Amino acid sequence: MAKIKENLANIKTSSTLEINELSLKLENEGKEIYKFGLGQSPFPVPDVIVKELKKHAFQKDYLNVSGLLELREHIAKYHTNKNKYNYEAEDILIGPGSKELIFQTQLTIDCELLLPNPSWVTYEPQAKIIKNKVHWLETTLEQNWHVTAKELDDKCKKIKDKTKLLILNSPNNPSGTMHPNLKELALIAKSHKVIIIADEIYADLSFNGNYESITHFYPEGTIVSSGISKWCGAGGWRLGALLFPKNLKSIRNVIRNIASETFTSVSAPIQYAAIKAYSEDHSEYLKYSRKILHSISNYVHSKFIEIGINCKKPQGGFYMLCDFSSALKKTNEINDSKSLCNEVLNETGFAMLPGVDFGISVEKLITRIAFVDFDGKIVLEKAIKNKFIDEEFIINNCPKIVKGIKKLMDWVKQQK
């Protein structure tokens, strides 16, 4: 029997993908499932981009390892404006989703990883695959679930003489909140020469419409991770981008070489189509996507607060961290976040993820929900037509959201 490498033997299927596969399995068995587990944009890929994909379906040649030049030029222009740093096509690397590109970056840099607690489910397993040491940075609900400058400073002082890589995600998955003080954090990161991966995959979905980035204060030490999965609804297309400042060009070059030996290049038709994602005006699509998500988040938040589930109002994206500690008493059946999620799924069909998957202590009754179980195409069309999006709009147009939240609320009430 083949011997599995020790550091890989306990790597499991990503919990977000696992809950999606389980939800689909249960649905196929005839059960009604409310899919608040996987964080996938419900909105359709804008039609102009879909048409461009059809137009370029004949493209069959391998493209440049770095990515299609015209696409990189448009991404450079787009992010030069958004991130307030002069990017050029040569600073950009296109890959099969930002997840793979973040992995390649962790693989390349000889470093120790700094992760805010909580963080997206994949950052830590990637570090384990590579055997990079992980240091958790504690956060609290009162801190908006983001690391403070003091916490970063204290941690960096304890791990001297090591290259430090911080992955920063804002708006955040799993909390949906934005970092409250990027300028102060940037000053500390700069003083300790921390390299930052700014995972900005949700940045265009901030509810206030502002693109807030740590590159506005520390561009020279920040690698931006971006793509079309979340704001453009094209998660399954698998196209992401890394943007490097000039002085981190050596990292880009090595990642490019690794890419040439692993994924070669991203699908040609998708790269041609993605040009339209960065060159066309999608302001109305984004405006109403944000409005819908904002309204749903307010609806869910108000319902949860009503029954004692403690949660911070999201400020972007489609996630929320939910603390059931005040709403439920621990029992033999429900004594940690995993057993809570299993019990809720079995009893109500409501699928969510335990906080432990995001680095939160398992004994805390904290879960993450993704409020995306609605028909994004229909709801977006109605929102653009009606203009006004309130609770009544959500009730009338997002039945699975409303019914799922009611199911969960009724279950919580029954436990008291």
BAKE-200862 format. One record per residue (C-alpha): residue in one letter; x, y, z. Coordinates in steps of 0.001 Angstrom, whole numbers, padded with zeros to 6 digits, always signed. Layout:
BEGIN
AXYZ;...
***
This chain:
BEGIN
M+000000+000000+000000;A+001274+003471-000877;K+002445+005562+002034;I+000804+008978+002276;K+002956+011930+003302;E+002427+012624+006993;N+001479+016283+006562;L-001167+015381+003947;A-002752+012346+005616;N-005247+014423+007604;I-006109+016979+004920;K-009862+016857+004372;T-012214+018101+001684;S-012691+021850+002062;S-015673+022317+004373;T-017366+024816+002055;L-017285+022360-000833;E-018215+019463+001427;I-021356+021209+002738;N-022363+022011-000847;E-021993+018382-001916;L-023882+017196+001180;S-026681+019718+000572;L-027093+018530-003018;K-027069+014897-001882;L-029804+015539+000677;E-031855+017432-001903;N-031554+014513-004329;E-032881+012301-001542;G-036013+014446-001467;K-035227+016571+001589;E-035811+020324+001631;I-032456+021980+002288;Y-031782+025651+002945;K-028309+026227+001520;F-026553+028697+003803;G-023274+026756+003665;L-021376+027324+000426;G-020498+030938-000351;Q-021339+031133-004035;S-022630+034265-005727;P-026296+033774-006673;F-026156+036376-009425;P-025741+035525-013121;V-022586+036354-015019;P-023365+039603-016890;D-024735+038825-020341;V-022059+040797-022192;I-019402+038517-020665;V-021351+035335-021444;K-021734+036415-025076;E-018000+037045-025265;L-017338+033519-023966;K-019544+032058-026706;K-017814+034241-029270;H-014384+032914-028272;A-015313+029264-027721;F-013117+028363-030722;Q-009957+029645-028982;K-007918+026517-028374;D-004275+027525-028090;Y-002193+027669-024935;L-001897+031264-023804;N+001009+033028-022135;V+001675+031550-018676;S+001158+035012-017144;G-002171+035338-018890;L-003596+036986-021990;L-001832+040333-022447;E-005003+042302-023246;L-006724+040914-020162;R-003761+041803-017950;E-003707+045322-019394;H-007373+045826-018485;I-006900+044336-014999;A-003906+046631-014475;K-005971+049674-015438;Y-008899+048573-013282;H-006818+047994-010158;T-004569+051000-010700;N-007747+053018-010230;K-009183+050942-007378;N-005972+050305-005425;K-004281+053652-006097;Y-001036+052075-007266;N+000349+052048-010786;Y+000081+048451-011981;E+001217+047338-015423;A+000475+044156-017347;E+003853+042689-016359;D+002883+042948-012661;I-000063+040580-013081;L-000421+036819-013092;I-003651+035088-014164;G-004485+031749-012590;P-007310+029187-012260;G-009000+030983-009368;S-007556+033060-006557;K-007451+029972-004296;E-004755+028352-006453;L-002816+031601-006731;I-002805+032138-002964;F-001530+028567-002585;Q+001258+029212-005104;T+002235+032345-003167;Q+002399+030457+000128;L+004444+027786-001645;T+006927+030316-003003;I+007714+032499+000013;D+009906+031032+002770;C+007785+032378+005589;E+005595+031862+008621;L+001910+032570+008089;L-000081+035067+010153;L-003834+034487+010125;P-006558+036508+011824;N-008874+034282+013823;P-011342+033728+012129;S-010097+033327+008560;W-011329+031657+005391;V-011281+027867+005651;T-008561+027301+003028;Y-005671+029487+004179;E-004547+027219+007033;P-004855+023861+005183;Q-002764+025303+002357;A-000067+026188+004883;K-000197+022665+006305;I+000244+021164+002848;I+003378+023269+002391;K+004527+022804+006023;N+004471+026531+006758;K+004030+027400+010436;V+000766+029214+011239;H+000368+031902+013913;W-003198+032874+014810;L-004046+036506+015535;E-006997+036748+017902;T-009962+038971+017057;T-013332+039631+018678;L-016799+040674+017601;E-016118+044059+019205;Q-013080+044418+016902;N-015308+043722+013887;W-013702+040232+013704;H-010491+041833+012343;V-006950+041908+013686;T-005843+045075+015460;A-002541+046824+014856;K-001522+046040+018458;E-002227+042317+018047;L-000146+042256+014854;D+002665+044205+016501;D+002759+041915+019545;K+002804+038784+017399;C+005532+040069+015084;K+007753+040899+018054;K+007538+037260+019157;I+008598+035818+015794;K+011666+037856+014915;D+014141+036787+012238;K+011408+035146+010147;T+009735+036384+006991;K+006107+036969+007928;L+003184+036600+005525;L-000213+037995+006556;I-003367+037125+004635;L-005907+039900+004973;N-009463+039480+003706;S-011812+042490+003760;P-014807+042420+003439;N-014222+039280+005379;N-015185+035677+004887;P-016579+034459+007341;S-017931+037611+009028;G-018863+039931+006148;T-017237+042824+008033;M-014631+045309+006845;H-011377+046161+008586;P-011962+049321+010643;N-008417+050739+010526;L-006305+049646+007577;K-004000+052667+007879;E-002902+051803+011416;L-002485+048128+010491;A-000406+049108+007458;L+002010+051134+009597;I+002694+048131+011835;A+003009+045747+008885;K+005484+048100+007256;S+007565+048473+010437;H+007961+044674+010663;K+008402+044225+006879;V+005378+041917+006764;I+004382+040752+003283;I+000609+040925+002877;I-001701+039002+000582;A-004755+041250+000342;D-007501+038829-000636;E-009882+041375-002167;I-012228+038966-003894;Y-015218+040641-002141;A-013957+044238-002292;D-016399+045262-005046;L-019278+043948-002924;S-018823+046336+000007;F-022263+047721+000723;N-021073+051335+000836;G-019695+051005-002697;N-016192+052066-001631;Y-013166+049981-002567;E-011108+049942+000628;S-007668+048352+000399;I-004521+048200+002484;T-002681+049060-000746;H-003857+052624-000173;F-001353+052723+002715;Y+001174+049922+002087;P+001268+049088-001641;E+004963+048182-001712;G+004469+045218+000621;T+001089+043999-000591;I+000193+041353-003171;V-003424+041758-004250;S-005518+038682-004940;S-008589+039305-007063;G-010840+037682-009624;I-014337+037353-011056;S-015763+034663-008766;K-017729+036819-006327;W-018629+040224-007757;C-019166+038818-011248;G-020913+035574-010313;A-018352+033472-012210;G-017034+031169-009491;G-017133+028095-011702;W-015178+029806-014454;R-012050+029644-012273;L-010226+032830-013144;G-008229+034774-010586;A-005423+037316-010657;L-002456+038308-008521;L-001095+041853-008691;F+002458+042467-007491;P+004182+045719-006522;K+007439+046363-008391;N+009711+045425-005488;L+008062+041985-005107;K+008634+041121-008752;S+010955+038254-007779;I+008035+036480-006068;R+005902+036894-009172;N+008629+035454-011376;V+008963+032306-009270;I+005193+031795-009086;R+005060+032175-012864;N+007693+029467-013237;I+005754+027176-010895;A+002589+027887-012878;S+004352+026821-016065;E+005024+023433-014463;T+001572+022999-012901;F-001524+024573-014474;T+000251+025949-017627;S-002345+028652-018294;V-006017+029417-017731;S-008658+028398-020285;A-008288+030589-023379;P-012028+031274-024025;I-012542+032334-020396;Q-009597+034736-020506;Y-010922+036377-023664;A-014379+036675-022117;A-012998+038085-018864;I-011730+041148-020724;K-015350+042335-020733;A-015488+041956-016946;Y-012796+044596-016610;S-013480+046813-019614;E-017287+047205-019555;D-019367+049307-017169;H-021016+046962-014646;S-021993+049709-012191;E-025754+049023-012315;Y-025243+045271-011911;L-022982+045895-008906;K-025202+048587-007419;Y-028226+046315-007256;S-026223+043236-006282;R-024994+045196-003264;K-028457+046520-002455;I-029988+043046-002517;L-027260+041524-000358;H-027384+044462+002053;S-031153+044161+002455;I-030969+040399+003003;S-028195+040826+005570;N-030283+043394+007461;Y-033287+041074+007376;V-031330+038087+008669;H-029482+040135+011288;S-032694+041602+012730;K-034321+038155+012961;F-031307+036624+014690;I-030934+039462+017202;E-034615+039027+017996;I-034021+035503+019358;G-030677+036122+021038;I-028227+035038+018320;N-025366+037522+018610;C-023968+038679+015266;K-022239+041671+013747;K-023986+043363+010845;P-022201+042490+007580;Q-020711+045367+005612;G-020110+043527+002355;G-020234+040156+000614;F-022767+037535+001725;Y-021557+036074+005029;M-022347+036441+008716;L-020857+034963+011889;C-023549+033870+014337;D-022925+033286+018052;F-025568+031001+019562;S-024063+031076+023080;S-026801+033286+024537;A-029592+031644+022543;L-028830+028014+023428;K-027677+025987+026394;K-025075+023308+025751;T-026391+019748+025966;N-024957+016288+025401;E-026196+016502+021814;I-025060+020094+021225;N-021749+020856+022925;D-019691+022515+020195;S-020058+024254+016837;K-019844+021024+014826;S-022579+019242+016755;L-024702+022403+016551;C-024467+022501+012750;N-025150+018766+012442;E-028187+018946+014717;V-029625+021983+012907;L-029137+020351+009499;N-030749+017100+010610;E-033667+018773+012371;T-034443+021660+010013;G-032563+021205+006726;F-030696+024477+007391;A-027063+024060+006230;M-024349+026229+007772;L-020710+025815+008768;P-019171+025528+012245;G-016891+028304+013441;V-014105+025800+014078;D-013637+025483+010305;F-012545+029146+010316;G-010129+028835+013239;I-012580+029624+016063;S-012366+027395+019160;V-014652+024414+018600;E-016362+024739+021988;K-017755+028159+021028;L-021249+027886+019566;I-020365+030099+016611;T-021343+029334+013013;R-021032+030968+009622;I-023926+031444+007249;A-023895+032476+003586;F-027217+034167+002765;V-027306+033319-000944;D-030110+030748-001287;F-032210+032671-003806;D-032572+032957-007579;G-030120+035762-008288;K-031174+036250-011899;I-034850+036775-011101;V-034217+038856-007981;L-031680+041076-009767;E-034063+041718-012664;K-036890+042642-010275;A-034624+044854-008177;I-033446+046842-011205;K-037047+047226-012332;N-038507+048135-008919;K-035527+050213-007690;F-036769+050020-004075;I-035503+047048-002048;D-036854+046616+001475;E-037901+043789+003785;E-041140+043275+001886;F-039145+042849-001331;I-037018+040178+000354;I-040082+038376+001726;N-041753+038341-001700;N-038708+037407-003779;C-036369+035331-001614;P-038619+032538-000268;K-035820+030095+000620;I-034041+032791+002650;V-037238+033663+004542;K-038338+030067+005098;G-034862+028895+006062;I-034410+031672+008636;K-037862+030932+010076;K-037031+027230+010343;L-033839+028033+012236;M-035571+030569+014503;D-038371+028127+015353;W-035804+025446+016182;V-033890+027804+018499;K-037100+028776+020288;Q-037917+025110+020844;Q-034609+024566+022630;K-035452+027098+025372;
***
